[in-house]
Amino acid sequence: MATLRGKGLEGLSEKIFLDRYAWKNADSNAAKVGDIVLVLTKDDPKFPAKEVGEVIERSGSSVKVRLRSGDIVESSVEKLTLTIEKTPQEMWARLAAAMASVEKDPQKRLEWERNFQYILDDWKLVPGGRIAAGAGASEELTLFNCYVVPSPKDSRGGIMQTLTEMTEIMARGGGVGMNLSSLRPKRSIVAGVNGTSSGSVSWGGLFSYTTGLIEQGGSRRGALMMMMNDWHPDVQEFITVKQTMGQVTNANLSVCVSNAFMHAVKEDLDWELVFPDTKEDGYDDLWTGDLEAWKRLGKKVVLYKTVRARDMWHTIIESAWKSAEPGVVFMEYYNQMSNSWYFNPIISTNPCGEQGLPAWGVCNLSALNLSKFYDEEKHDVAWNELAKVTRWSVRFLDNVIDKTPYHFEENERNQKRERRIGLGTMGLAELMIKLGIRYGSPESLRFLDKLYSLIAREAYLASSEIAAEKGSFEAFDAELYVKSGFMQHMIDAFPEIGEAVAVGGMRNVTVLTQAPTGSTGTMVGTSTGIEPYFAFEYFRQSRLGFDRQFVPIAQQWKDAHPGEELPDYFVTAMSLSAEDHIRVQAAIQHWVDSSISKTANAPADFTVEDTKRLYELAFELGCKGVTIYRDGSRDVQVLSTSGEESREDRAGADTDVSSALHDERLFDENLVEGAVLDALPDQVVDKKYKRRPQVLRGATYKVNTPFGMAYITINDLNGTPAEIFLNVGKAGSDVFAMAEALGRVCSLFLRYGEHGHKAQLLIKHLKGIGGSGAIGFGVNRVESIADAVAKSLEMHLEQHSEHAAGMEAAIKEETYFAEEKAATHAIVKPHREAAVTSRDLCPSCGSASLINLEGCKQCINCGYSKCN
């Protein structure tokens, strides 16, 4: 875990700082003895690894580096990363000077450089990643993290133009959001080519595929959010597209839900799926994806289909329950609350969902580190200090707008027109622990209301003060601005804000956003965003072995109270109820004019009906969006590769019940291990390979692994194991692919030849294979997925010896999908089952530590975040 050493950094904090945010020296040949550097210790194209160390010897292009661990490695200068900055203090000075440089008056410049230095010092304000890395270091690097591009024009040329825009932004490290509702539905007539459209979802697959090809900084793929409005005829396909393997694997998906649709759900009404008449005059020029604007023009709309609103809502809920997608954004409500409602409608969010944006909108983000505002003497928040830092931080972010280079003229035009900023927070969970307030409790909701109302009040007053000095954003209209839902709420609570806006105006159309702060929060060593801690204890592999550690605030409490359990206000993401997550989100959303990146974590036994109530609760409480992550939900998905039935199904054969129940999918034969051989002509197949019969019986084993819950199905042929299905991780993830490959190879081995001890051989060679982590203790310790397979095989063989006849048992958590009896369902549990969500391989460090947190993939080992 990252730790702070005074105002310096050590451990993971130092590595993240040097790797991502410190000002770089591009000439690695300049390395000399005594330099603190990052050295590439694992030169792997997919999972490279770097460590911090000091150059202790150099001979020509060869160097010796003493790592922080004390180990000495030999390397070449080409594998070193040199930084100009070695400490946060140097970065703070750079950023303060850069942001103050846009002040026109020299005296103001000096004043605000001091003020900015003050708020940056000791990480009171933590700038967004792009700001930290680029401001004052390069005139070419954008200081914006994410963008929303206009909805694609409904033509091949328009789609290619959007693809180009998306690619250019991602190549520069920016995430992209877009709304696909402008594209005509599937099977619509395309005039001029005598054909029909493949549909908006199909084109979404193209955007997703391209995103997967783009590497940002050589270590991560591009980030993409795709949205679709609830009236679009393709919306039902969009909702379920991720249940078909391989179609959309590199994008987050959300449905834009209207108030009218939610009313139809509540009243059990029909819902019309419609699209503009593409034959209308001016369609190519006038249609932008805004259905209401199209109707106001008096243009014709075609009814494609009428559905029951509750059925469509159930499909959304069920899909989210199964695989955590799609998310839901209450877009009509979002625009009603939006301060830009009268000139710049929100059409999509950024990839992590916290920033709703108009076409060509950008994210301009930084976070107050709330853990720094604890007054230990008074056992309270340092309210006056927080108010001052909030006000100065608004000016810091406003100056970013004038300091950043713009690579797209449209971004500059839009940002200068609205001057949108997003001041957020990190360290909330740490602050609440210091105060002894249990996250999610009724007391915490009252505290959050007080805390975030103060931040909102001070931020708005600051923006109005800057407007009085420098002028309001270009599109400001005093009469219309205060009619937004959010401004009505703010003025009701704080009449002085209404007075300030009427007199001085507003510098920024919006000022508040609660973003994920995965990398920056980990660097600083506090809780990220507004989330609770993921866990207070973790395991780390080092040269001294595999040891148990605690996050610093938990370790401090343990040291002061030896032998005692942590108090109940030390809560983790998975120990909270999903309703607690939503109530916290709603309490904070009340005082945030943009949105929030937050995940409602739910236990594995959370039902579809529970999920439905949660989504409806979020709407009722005023959340602008909701994303649920049910533990294990991405381990168990409905998947297929073809809309056609398999040969066995067409022949009317029974489906393998064990396989179907274990992972909720009916396997097409082309997915079955060994099916490639089965499909070859007989003369090509080796006769030693046993073909798969129509029906096999077996058992499913549920095993907690370092990558999350694994469902391992072992089917028998003539009383001995013949095939293994492995289901671990989300479809499209590296873990899922590797697990499937392991299952196929094991099945091929088990079904080839007549050797009588194949299962025992597999156990011998797979058992004990270790990776970057482990789960459980003693005999229940699981080192890896391979180790889990070995343990499941052992249990499977033991059961055969103990039971002459197979014992059937109901599988409680999967009866929702099947009414047939299942084969034996054995569960292997560690001594103390950790409340962890499924994990994937981190593309930065390669460890099994990539988790879904704050609506974003983050690595709890190296600090990598897809959203930063």
N, C-alpha and C positions, 0 to 999 in steps of 0.2 A: 504494500500500500504506500502511496506517496506520502511523504511527510515534509513538514516545513522546518527549516533550521534557521530560526530567527527570521530574517527577511530573505534568506537564501533558500535554495531548494536542494533536495537530495532524493535518491531513489527514483521512482517512476516520475515524480514531479519534474526533476531535473532533466530526465530524458525527453519528456514531452516538450518542455520548454525549448531545449536546444534543437530538437528535431523539427518542430513545427512553427515556433513563434520567434525565436531569436533571429536577429539579422545575420544572414549568411555571408560568408566569404567564398565566392565562387571558385577561387584559385586554391584547390587543395594542395598544390605543390608548395604553397607558402608555409606548410606545417613545420613547426620547429619544436625542439625539446622544451617541455614546460607547458605546451598548449593543451587546453582541455578540448577534447574532440569527441565526436561520435564515430565509432569504428564499425564497419560492416563485419559482423562476426559470423553471419550465415548468409552466404551469397546465393540465395535461392530466388529464382524469378518470381515465384508465387508467395513464398513466406520468408522474405529477408528479415534479418534480425540485426539490430544495432545496439551497441552498449556505450556508455559514457566512460571515458578514461583520460589519462594524461600521457602525452608522448614523452617517453623517457630515453629514447635513443633513436637516432636517424642515421642511415647510411645510404646515400643516393636516394632512390625512390622507395627504399624499404624502411619501415619504422617498427619500433616496439612500443606497445601501449599498455600501461598498467590500468586495468579496469577498476571500477569502484569496488568490486568484490575482492581485489587484491591479485587476481590472476593477471598474467602477462601474455599478451597475444602479439604475434608478428603479423604485419600486414603491409600493404603498399599505400602510398599517399593517395592513389586513386580511390581507395575504399574508405577514405576519411571524409567526414563532413566538418568543415571549419566554420565557426561562427565569429562574427565581430563582437557580438554581445555574449557575455558569460553569465550575467546575473540579471534578475528581474529589474533591479534599480536602473541598469543601463537601458532596458527596454522602456521603462516608465518615462525616463528622460526623453527618449526618442519620440514616444507617442505624445507626450505633453507639448513638446516643441512643434511637432507636425500639426496637431489640432489647433494650437494657438496661432500658427502661421497665417491662417485665413483671416484673422482679425486685422482690419485695415489700419486702425490707429496703433502706433508703436507702443503707447502706454498701455492700451488694452491688451496688446499682445503679451507684454511682460506680466500683466496682472493675471491673465488667463493661463499662461504657461505655469505660473505658480499654483493656481487653483487646480488645474488639471493634474499637476504633479502630486498635489495633496490627495485627490480622490483616487489616483492610481496607486499611491504608496500603500504598501501592506495589503494589496489586493482588495481594497474597499470597492473599487469598480473594476470589473474584469472585462476588457473589451472583447468583442466578437473575434473569432479566429482570423478572419481576413484583415481586420483592422490591426490586430496585434502583429501579424506577419508583414503587412505591407506598408502601413503608414510611416512615412519618413525613411523607408528602406528602398523604395522603388517608385518611380513615377509611372510604371506600367501595370502594377498589380492592383486589381480592383479591391475595394474595401467592403464590397457587398457579398453576402454569403449565398443568396438565392434569388431567383427570378420567376416571374410568371410571364409566359409568352401569350400573345393573342391566340384565341381559338383558331385552328387551321381553317383557311378558306376551303370551301367544299369543291376542290378540284385537284387534279394530280399535281399541278404546279403549286397550288397553295399548300398542299401537304408536304411537298418537297421543300418549300420555303420554310415551313415550320421546322422540318427536320434539320435544315441547315442552321437555323437560329438556335435550336436546342443543342446541336453538336458544338457550335462555337462557344456557347455559354459553358457547357460542361467541360470542354477542353481547358477552359480557364479556371476550373475548380468550382463553378457555381452549380447549385441544384436548380432544377426546373420544375415548375408546375404548369399544367395545361388542362383545359376543359375540352373534351372531345364532342360536345353536344352540337357543334356546328356541322359535323359530318353526317351526310345522309345515311339512312338506315340500310341494313342488309337487304339485298335484292331489289333496291330502288333502281328504276330505269336511269341509265346514263345516256343522255342524248348525244348523238354524234359518233358514238362508238358501237351502237347497236348491241349494247350489253347491259349488265346490271352491276350495281355496286357490291363490293365484298363486305361493306359495312364499317361502321365506326370502330368496332372492337377489333376488327382485323387490322385496320390502320394503327390502332393502339399497340398491337403486337409488333408492328414495325418500329414504333418509337421505343418500345421496351427493348427489342433486340439491339437496336443501335446503342442504347444506353449501356448495355452489357459489354459492348465493344470498346467503350471509352474508358481509359484509365486516367485518373486524376492524380498527378504526382507520382505515378508508377506504383501506387499502393492501394488504390480503391477505384471502384467503378463509379460512373456518374450516378446521380440521385434524381429520380423522376417521380412526380406525383401526377396521376391521371384521374380526372373527375368526369362524371356524367350527370346531367340533370334528370330528375325523376320522371319527366314527361317524354323522354326520348324512346322511340320504339325499340332500340337495342339495349335498353337499360337492364332487362332481365338477363340477357347474355352477358352483359358487363358485370353484373353482380356475381355470377357463377363462373366467370372465365378462368379463375385460378384453380378451379377444380378439374380442369383439363390440363394435364401436365405439358409444359413446354410452350404454351401460347403466350403468356405474359409472366415473365419471371424476374424482370429487373425494374419493377415499378411498384409504388404504393397506389392503392385504388381507394377512392371514396365516392359515394353517391351524394349528390347535392339534393337535399330534401327540402320541400317547400312547406309552408304552414298549411296550405290547402291539402297537400297529401296527408299530413299528420291528422288533419281534421277528418279526411276520408277514412283513415285507419280507425280513428276513434268512433266514428259513426257507422262503420262497416258499409261504406259506399263504394261504388265503382270508380275506377280511375282510367282516364283516357291517355293512351300513348299516341303522340301526334308528332308531325314534322311539317315544316313549310312546304307548300306546293312548289316544287323546283321548276315548274313551267311558268311561274309568275314573272312578269316583266321586272327586270332589275334584280333578279335573285342573286346573280353572281356578284353584284356590287353591294347590295343592301343587306344580305344575310350575314350576320356575324356570330350567330349562336344565341342571341338574346331574343327569346320567343315573344316576350311582352313588347319589346320594341318593334318586332315584326308585325304584331297585331295592331299596334298603334298606327302603323303605316297603312292599315286597311288591307293587308295582304292575306291571301288565303292560306289556311292550315288544313292539312289532310289528316283524318283520323285513321290510324293504322290498326289499332287494337284497343279493346276495352278489357280491363282486368279488374279483379277484386283487389282493392287497396290492401286489405289485410293479408291477402295471399302474397302480394309482392313484398310487403313489409316482413312477413315471415321468412321469405327467401333471403332477404338482407340479413335478418337476425340469425337464421340458421347458418348462413355462410360465414358470418363473423364468429359464430360459436365454434364452427369447425376449424377455421383457419385464420382467425383474427382479421380477416378482410372480407368485404370492403369496410372501411370506416364510413361514418356518416357525418356530413357537414350540413347543419341546418341553414342553408344558404340564404333563403328569403329572410329569416330572422337576422342572420349576419348582416345583410344589407340594410335592414331596418335600423340596426344598431350602429352601422358604420357612419362615421363622420363624412365620408366621401360619397354618401348616398345620392347626392344631387348632381354630381358631375363625373364620377368615376366608379362605376359599380364593381364590386368584388366578383371575380369569375372563377377563381381557383385559389388554393393555398399552395405554399411551398411544400417540398417533399415531406417535411416532418409535421406539417399541419398547423403550426402555431401562427403563421402569418398569412392572412387572407389578403390577396392583392388584385388590383386591376390589371388589365393588359399592360405589359411592359413595366409592371411594378417590381420593386426590389426590396430585399431585407437589409435593414441597417440596424445591427443588434449589438447590445452590450448588456452586462448583468451586474446588479448590485450584489455583493457578497454579504448576505445577511448575517453570516456567522461572525462577521467583524463588528456587528452593532449590538453586542451583548454587554450590558453594564453590570459587571460582576459585583460591584459594591452595592448597587441597588437591586440586584437580581431582576433586572428589567431590560427592556430595549432602550438603547441610547437614542431616544426619539429625536432630539434636536440635531444630533450628529447625522442621523439617517436623513432628516429633512434637508440639511445642507448639502450632503453628498448627492441626493436625488436631484436637486435643482442644478447643481453644477454639471451633473452627468447629462442632463438634457442638452445643455449647450455643447458639451463634448460631441454628442451624437449629431446634433445639427451641423456642426462644423465638418463632420465627415462628408456631408453631402457636397460641400464646396471643395473638399480636399481630394476626393477620389477621382481617378481618371475614369472616363466613360468610353467603353469600347463600342457601344451602340448608341447612336444619336437618339433613338426612341426612348432608351432608358433615361438619358439625361433630360430630355424634354419632359418626360412624365415626372421624374423625381423633383425637378426644379418647380414643376407645377404644384406638387402636393407636399413635398418635403416630409415624407413619411419616415418616422423613426420608431424603434422598438426597444425601449428600456425594460429589462426584465430582472429576474432575481436568480440567485443560486444560494445554497447554504441554508435554505429554509428548515430542512429537517434537523440540521445541526443546531440552529438557533433554538428551535422548539425543545430539543433535548436539554440544552443548557437551561432553559426556563422551566423544565419539568412538565411540559405540556404534551399530552399524548396526541400525536398526529391522527386526525380523523374523529376525535372525540367532540362532543358538543362544546366543551370549553375551547377546543382548538378552532372551531368555526367562528366563535366570537372573537378570538384573538386574531384570526386571519382577516376578519372584517375590519378591525381596527388598524392592523398593519398595512394592508394593501389600500385602504382608503386614504391613509396618510401619504403613501407613495403616489397615488393618483392625484391627490390634491396638490402636492408640491410640484409634481411634474407638469401639470396643466398651468399652474401659476407661473412656473419658470418659462414655459413656451410662450405664454402671453407676454411676459416681460421682454423676452427676446424680440417678439413681434413689434412691441412698442419701440424698440431700439433699431431693429434692422428691417422691419416690414413683415407682413403676413405672407403665407404661401400664396402663390399666384391665383389660385382658384378660390381663395377665401371669399365667402359671402356671409356676412355677420348674421343676416336674418335666416338664411337656410342652414348654416352650420349648426346653430343651436337647436335645430329641430330634429336632429338625429336622436335615436333612442338612447344612445349613451350620454349625449350631452344633456338631455332632459333629466336623466338620472343624476348626473354630476351636479347640475344646477340645483336640483331639489335638495341634495345633500349639502352642497357648499354654494350658497348664493353669491359669495364673493368671486367665484369663478365666472359666473354669468356677467358680473359687473366688469371683471378684468377683460373678458373677451369682447364685450361691447365697446370698451374704451381703447384697449391696446391691440385687439385682434388675436390671431393665433399664428405662430410661426410654423407649426407642424400639423398636418391634418390628423394624424394619430401619433401617440407618443409611447404607448405601452404594449409590450409583447412578452409572453412567457415562453421562451425558447428552451430546447434541450441544451445543456451545456456540458456534454459528455467529456470532451477532451480538456476544455478549459477548467471545468470543475474538478476533474481528476488531477490536473496540474496543480491547482491551488490547494487540493487536499481537503475538499469539503463535499457535502452532498450536492448532487447535480440538479439544476432546475428547481422545480417545486416538488420533486419526488421525495418520498422517504428513502432511506438507505435500502439498497438491494439486499444486503446482508451485513451483519456486524462481524462475522467470523468468516475466514476463508483459508484456503490452503495454498501454500506457495512452494514450488519445487526450486531448490537451490543446490549448490554444491555440497551443502551440509545435510541435504535430505529433504524430505517432504514434511513441512511443519505447519502447525495451526497458528494463525495470527488473527488479530482483531483490528478493526479500523481505529484510528487514534482516540476518538472520543469514547469509544467503548473500552479500549485498553486503559485509558486514564481512570475510568470508573472502576474497572476491575482491580487496578492497582490500589485504589483507595478503599476498596471493599473486598478484600481477598476472600475467596470461597463463596461469595454471594452471587445469586443470579441477577442479571440486569433487570432494572425496574421496568414496569409495564409501559413507560413512556419511551423506551427504546423499541420502536416498532420498525418492522421491515415491510417492503412492498407486498410480500406474499402473506404476511400475518394480518394484514388489513382485509376487511371485507371489500368487495367491489363497490358496494354502496358508499363506504367510507371514502374511497378514491373519488367517486363522482361528487360527493358532497363537498369535499375539499376543492375540487376543480371548480364547482359552481360558486363557492364562496369567493374564490380568487377572480374568476371570470367577471363577477359583479363589478370589479374595479379595473378591468383590463379592456381597453378599447379595441384591440386586435383580438388575438386568440391565444390558445394555450397548447403546448405540446405535452400531453399527459396520457398515460396508459392506465386503464382500470384493470388491475391484475385480479384474476378470479381463480379459484381452485379448480382442480380437474373435474370435480363432480358438479360444477356449476351447470345447470340445465339450460336448454333453449328457452324455456319459459322464464328462467331467472334472467337470461340475457335480454329478453324482450322487456321485462320490467325495468332493467337497468337503463336501456336506451331511452325508454319513455320517461324515466326519472330525469335523465340528463336534459331532455327537451323541456320538461316541466320546470326544472330548476334554472333554466336560462343558459345552459352550456351552448356554445356555438358548434361543437362537434363532439364526437365520442368514439373512442377506440378501446376495444376490450382485448385482453390477452388472457385466454383461459389456459392454465398450466397444462402443457401436453397437447394443446389444440393443434399445433403444427407438426406433431408426431403422427397424428391420425387424421387422414384426409381422404376424401373421395377423389380418386384419380382415375383417369383413363387416357389412352392414347388414340382412341378411335371411336367414332360414333357407331361403328358397326359392331354387331355381336361377334363373339369369338366362334370358332368352328364348333367348340363343344356346346356353347349355348344354342347355336343354330340347330344342332343335332338333338336338342332337348335333354342334354345330359344334366345331372345334378351339379350344382356349383359346390366347390370345396367349401364347406361351411366354416371350417376352422380358419381358413385364410380370410374369408369374407368378414367374419366377426372380428378377427384380430386387428384389422386396420380399416374396416369400413369400406372396403372396395372389392368389387368383383373383378378379379384379375382377368384381363384379356390374355389369351394364350401367348401373345407376343411379348407380354410382360413377365411371364413365368420363367424362372431360372431354367435354362436348358431348352427353352422354346425355340431358340434360333436353330439348334440342332434338330429339334422335332420338325421344323418347317422345311428342312432340306430334303431333297430327293433321297429315297431309301438307299440308292447305290452309293451316296456320298457319306452317309452316316456310319460311323464305326459301330459294328455289331455289339461291341462290349458296352455300349451306352444304353442303359435301360430307359425306354421311352416312358413318358408319364402317362399313367392310366387316367381315365376320366374322373375318378373319385379317389382321394386319399384322405386318411384320417390322421389326426395328430393333436398337438397341443400348442397353446400360445403362452409365452412366458413374458411377463412384464418386468423389466429390469431397469433400475435407475442407473444411468451411466454418466460419465463426465459431460456428455453431450445432451443430456436430458433423458426422458423416458424412452426406452427401446421396447418395441413389441416384436418378439422373436417367435415366429411360428415354425415348428418342426413337424413335418409330415412323414409318416411311415409308409414303407413299401415292404410287404411281406414281413412285418414285425420289426423292421430296422429303419433307422432314420434315412430318408431318401432325398429330402430337399429342405432348405431353410429360407424363409422369407424374413428379411430385416426391414423394419420401418423405424427410422430415426430421423428426426429433423424435418424441416420444411422442404417440400418439393422444390427442386431447383437449387438447393443449397449444396455445398461441397460435402457435408456430412451425409445427406440423403444419397448422393451419388456414390460415395465410397461404401456406404452400408449396403446399397443395392448390389454393388460390384462384389462385395464380400459374400453376400448371400448367393449370388449366381455361381461364384467359383466353388463355394462349399457344396452347393447342390450338384454341380457338375462332377465334383470329386466323389460324392456319396453315391451317384447313380452310374458310375463308370466301373466296370469290372466286377469281379466276384469276391474280392478280399473281404473277409468277415469282420474286420475290426476297424473299419473306416472311421466310425464315430469316435472311437477311443484315440485314433491317430490325430483327428482334428483337435480333440481336447488337449492332447499332449502338446501340439504345436501352437495352439492359440492361447492356452491358459497362461496368464501372467504377463502377456504382452502389455506394456505400459505406454502411456502417452504423457501429456503435459499436466494431467490431473487425475484424481481418483475420487470415488464416492464410497462412503461407508467405511466400516472398520472390521478388523479380524477376518473371519471366514467369509463375511459378506462384502468385503472390500472389492469393488469393481474397478479395474485399472483402465479399461478401454472397451470399445465395442467388441473387439475380438475376444477379450476376456469374458464379456457378457455372454457371447455365443458359447464359449467353452463351458461356462457355469450352467447355462440353460441345457446344453447337451448332457452334462453330468446329471442334472436333475431328471431329465427325460429318461435316461437309461436306468436311473435308480427307480423311477416309478414303474418302468416295465418289469423290473425284477420283483417289485413289491406287489404289484397288481396284475393278475393274470388277465383280467378284463379291464378295458378302459372305463374310467369313472367319468361320467358326464356331469358338468356343473354349469349353472347359469352364470353368465358374465354380466354382472350388474351394470357396469358403466356402458355396455354396448347394446343393451336390450332395446334402446331407442331405435336402433337400425335393423334389428333382426328379431324374429319371433321363433326361430328354429333353435333346437338344442345345440350346444357347442360341445366340442371335445374338452378334455381337461384343460383348465386355465390356471396355471401355476403362477404365483407371484413371488419373485425374489426381491426382498427388501433389505436395505442396509440396516445396521443396528440403530442408527438415528437418521431417518430419512430427511434430507435437507429440502427446504422449501425453495426449490430453484426451478426456473423455467428452462425450456429447451435451449441448448447452446449449439452454436455452429463454430466452424473454424474461423479464427480471426485472420483477415487477409494481410494484416500487418505483422503479427508475431507468430501466427500459425497455431496458437494454443486453442483449446476447446473452451473459449471464454467469451464468445460473442453472444450477447443476450439482447432481448427486446426491452428497452427501457425508454421512457419519455417519448414513445412513439418512434423510436430510432434504434438502430443496431449499434451497440456500444460494447467495447472490449473491457472487461473488468481486470484484465491482466496488464495490458500495455497502454490503455487509455484511448485506443483508436475509436473514432466515432464516424459513422457514415454521414452524419449531418454537420460536422464541423471541419 
